[in-house]
Amino acid sequence: MNDVALSATGLAKKYRLGNVASYGRLSESLWNAITDPFGRKHTQDTASDFWALRDISFEVPRGSAVGVIGRNGAGKSTLLKILARITSPTLGRAELRGRVGSLLEVGTGFHPELTGRENVLLSGAILGMRRAEILRKFDEIVAFADIGQFIDVPVKRYSSGMKVRLGFAVAAFLEPEILLIDEVLAVGDGEFQKKCLGKMSEIGKGGRTIIFVAHSMPAILRLCDRAILLDHGKVVVDGPTAQVVRRYLESDLGRIGEWSAPDYETALGDDVAKLKSIRVLPLGGGNPEEIDIRKQIDIEVEYWCKNPGSLRPSTNVHLYNDDGVCVFINNDWNDRKNWPKAVKAGSIVKSTCHIPGNFLAEGRIILTVAVSTFNPLIAHTVERDVVAFQVVDRSEGDGVRGEFTNEWPGVVRPMLDWDVESRPWKK
């Protein structure tokens, strides 16, 4: 047991939909507003229970690096918040043996009115370190975070990237025995992410324990020797990283080009909107789950609208790639021709988003779809990671790739107009 750094036994976390918790991340609060349709006045306080985690049990030996993966809403961040003692479990028990450092959101634990220097000293004191210990690490923290000239500026004036850099440096260099890292590293730039992964690798080799939540499968594969796949708050598989990642990427999520709700009564939402169906339609037909990069892609969304009153709901599509990077977000309100169109009570609304050919990069695209009102801001219904499709850019025909066969990075791959001219040149 002395070799176990962290253990979870029967962990479960229940939320009462309709009751907004007083803790949690801003991003979670926004998503909770979307996914909490039962908390509206028309439900007359008929609250419903939502289990974010159910019966989670595992042990992590000291010196291990464990990745936690899964789709949005799988329970990854809730698990880390319980381990970090930010929230308590409804059932079960978590034990951590050693000093814990965590980075669960941008600027976690920083006081906005204090300077970067003061926050570093405060964070070390909270971890139980003596001032002399903190000062020995101070120059390394500042150098790694690359915020030297801003170290004596109040943190409230920092950009998100600066907060992430300083937050990670504090969590990593103040030598916690257990390091909990959420996917906030996506906020930083590419070079800083590489530095972070290198530092985490160094920490792991030094015998400390890492729990790492990320959407980036390459990062998980590089850093972790073990991974846990969560889905709907439950452990799907726990094992060697390569096997778990393969299971995740080959799951049904990667092959679903269409979704529909069983019926109106069981669909999630409120009187304004309940999602009815979502379909991926390549222009001219064909396999909706593997689409030629040259083809226009239509995302067709239908929802039931029972009683909108004076509200004007709008359909939103959120596109993510396999690394969890948001490719773009769009909604039917962006197209000005839809502004005068009122949504009638008792209707089925169909919104179709047209994505032009030669626009998305090749790879898997995962969709989250929601219906919301912008003024006032009300989220009526959402289905996360609901459909997915694969964009294929073959080295043939008139696609963007043409005869080029090597790796081509980027979240979009547009075919743009170029002008090329030449003129005589003489020395």
Steps between C-alpha positions, in 0.01 A plus 500: 500500500796734559571488126149627416493878452131529426197277540132543418234266634142512376513870415171649386384858456136604470373842398144618537399654168317823569738584786817677383796410717700779658831357385652387172660650193348782297502276192311234695248755621432604143461137391279430801275780384470320167456152642262599779170540316305361796598795715262739324201659670254301292613178673367633833811378683464137386875448528678201347814327619805484274788266585823648366696202637392149597698235688851610401773284655872485419845522655802691372847380608750763602698633203234412239360728229132427434293663226125549533318524168144506371256717315376834634276442801647156579590607855874564462510844658259399776735216591798735520309750713421225750863387506611861549253543788320779318173311533400198705359174364140402560612143561835328535842605615819640347836483677812690389829435675732794450504869423262581214548762230218566256421707195132453424418832337662823390646677802388239753562631851638836391377813674430753222602802707839353595803511272651195337782502759255518790289219355803274462589555866138449606466178297815358656379588848168325435698191398676513836837615369735730691578838345864402446389192302274709279766761433745230391255406225381852422738584214428168328125564524529847346734381225277205406184715498682763290330792674810664652405863438143441624580312821420806713179584311161398654380169358166657401690674218646175363374342181361145513826370356708675766281359778535149359878531470541626855245253638675205341843620609381535861333157495805330345797670668375507857560124500162343578509125544171470306428729204143537367478668160178571310478578130558874558835467322299541179492873584876534464690528172653198331854562619391537861297180480815317388688648797222386735498147363877486530484621860226250587707223348792613715276505808379147428854369461585663830263264682206736542144411405301668219130489417452667162165581335524592131323478166835472323564133436863564390566673833342214696700242303824690550465563872296218654571131539139435602165653409145491632211549257185654650157516340186635668679502834611136491830327431482332159853364494815544711828372362810565286475839330523382139220246548270746676557775242433252219177394671393865526581588139335186366184543707159569350567872538723487193241338277172676573374733227140521623315532829133525600306522825256215571206737557409846622418396857837344576712755310703742714406866480226742595179631343700720265716228345567125511740351246327258263771390256849584371635381165824539307424522127773517233370697201393263224476203736756246608629363829425759773777360720786531247477812286727615217663831588369650174134445588273749672383366836152583630429470872122463532349561845131461587341594831153510649381846602193485723467850642775755423296800613700811412831312484690442175693170535807439287673176397870473590759256366839452671764311297799335673783292360654187656740709710206677666579823313195708415506540121216754506160580651214631291125559525211587273485849653829577321314500169318833495224378270366293791452796733144588391384138523295438813479149644135398535356309795426133439746467212792282399789725401767381257827690480769399250858622522688490168875438531673553163725242343877549525464665839542248786832322539502124473439303817211425729254776590278465808187713542327646802160651416290736710199730472512827692363852516752784502297789633434419778768228517320169558625155402206272427653165400834343407640169377877474546723294270181387332615420144835468326639466151835456328632745242725333242748693282626254242807557283299499181270720295463867578499483881710734712775245560567434133823303461633594845494190724678608820346614829299823469420665836214741568134485602378633165632439151344758269561518128574870459552715190860599426652731242845402375696731266854506364708768331843506338790541736850619416801560720 
